[in-house]
Amino acid sequence: EAQVTQNPRYLITVTGKKLTVTCSQNMNHEYMSWYRQDPGLGLRQIYYSMNVEVTDKGDVPEGYKVSRKEKRNFPLILESPSPNQTSLYFCASTRLLAGGNEQFFGPGTRLTVL
Amino acid sequence: DQQVKQNSPSLSVQEGRISILNCDYTNSMFDYFLWYKKYPAEGPTFLISISSIKDKNEDGRFTVFLNKSAKHLSLHIVPSQPGDSAVYFCAASNSNFGNEKLTFGTGTRLTIIP
């Protein structure tokens, strides 16, 4: 089954404690992204990756890092989380289509930073 | 600056009737538009898309209309079914190759009343 998986699904942590949210896709997509969803703001892109070892900032990259050492994995790293990073996070991978692309989203990770 | 706007946070429709969800955008460079559906505790799932070279795209009960001059698109669901109850996000991009950055609206919660 084609899917994007994220772990953990729920996480409560404290300010300053480094954490990593993993993301993996089994569709051999080259393009992957991270989004955060906040009330009244929709989904906003944090970082994206166009291929292995190729990453770039999205709209709201401050406080986040990513890495892409393998095509299937795209972890999101919060080196020193702060309360304003409390949010719902989605990883996505992109299938290229003629006339437009389709993004497949993971189930989400709800992060609370105290 | 919200480039993609969904001005109705919620909408209730009787089962069997037509649901119309609206979306406005401000960036004239957007040339590809998508609708995503999101159930609680799940990631958004792709529903339907439209390229700016078209003004209508249909897929079963779902039709998306694009009015480029008004920078407006709408999603019609006919007939509406209880399983259509979800949050619907409109998204737009200005590239259909590679990692197009999707700009999302804030979502409309659709409730279908049996």
Interface residues (C-beta under 8 A of the other chain):
Chain A: V4 Y31 S33 Y35 G40 L41 G42 L43 R44 Q45 Y48 S49 M50 G58 D59 F90 A92 T94 L96 G99 G100 N101 E102 Q103 F104 F105 G106 P107 G108
Chain B: V4 Y32 L34 Y36 A41 E42 G43 P44 T45 F46 S49 S51 F89 A91 N96 F97 G98 N99 E100 K101 L102 F104 G105 T106 G107
